[in-house]
């Protein structure tokens, strides 16, 4: 089957670009002496997770238990769930997962959640590896650094035999708030330093930290400048999108995923000022990029953007004198935020040189619990 034969709108992945992105990040991490543990919440696809493992990833990161269960069923044997698990149902599912998956760890950032997990693990005769999240300034989740963190970790070690303290994680959220590379690097280094300083504080109190994990596709550009960080959780790098292109994390040419769409309407006038494709908000989402306008960018016409997106219609405005494509023309669109877009589809079509070579189910799509 040819790419041009596909029904639209659909997700299309250029296999060669995807593999290059995976290999490039693996080499970058290896060169920096940092273990790569990619976040799969972007692609949610077991086939891609296995490509990442084959390229040298030590394991994967999931946001939700549902994602972890899908990846475990596909044969992934080292899974970190970087999300606070609250409630008995979630705890039971986690403990069930640890029975048959060789290595499972999860994050904690509140004593109540840690105590609940510990109690359930002890009752079942199990022990769970936990990574303590530090709030390095993102103000979302995480224990405050310094004394609060020290007391938190000491509490786990001294009174929670069902948990094994394995390390620290941080979310370098401030990095992606900056458009220029120097500010991004400074923010990434500052947040990493908070994490490594926290590990040093713990060490002075006799507590060793195996893992110091950060994460982010923008920050991955600076892996060579993060001394002490041992793992990294980049995710969107496999595909790329306009947000990350605006932030300088990659070029448009490196982006491996597009939404293939069809021109379904052109005004019947002498000089049309727009045309319409069949990819609307249910394919592109309404997520903005950073500096690029609209809801998506045409891959072969980088100055044309989807300027209006209702549920099933994408409107592309034209400059004066620019002719629209013919009705039925198929066009590739770069998404603004690829993680949201992927979660809208059940499968992706994998192409090489215009030929469809695989169809991959997005098996963890919609796994929000």
Buried (B, 14 or more C-beta within 10 A) or exposed (E): EEBEEBEBBBBBBBBEBBBEBBBBBBEBBBEBEBBBBBBBBBBBBBBBBBBBBEBBBBBBBBBBBBBBBBBBEBEBEBBBBBBBBEEEEBBEBBBBBBEEBEEBBBBBBBBEBBBBBBEBBBEBEBBBBBBBBBBBBBEEBBBEBEEEBBEBBBEBBEEBEBBBBBBBBBBBBBBBEBEEBEEBBBBBBBBBBBBBBBBEBBEEEEBEBBBBBBBBBBBBBBBEBBEBBBBBBBBBBBBBBBBBBBBBBBEBEBBBBBBBBBBBBBEEEEEBEBBBBBBBBBBBBEBBBBEBEBBBBBBEBEEBBBBBBEEBBBBBBBEEEEEBBEEEBBBBBBBBBBBBBBBBBEBBBBBBEEEBEEEBBBBBBEBEE
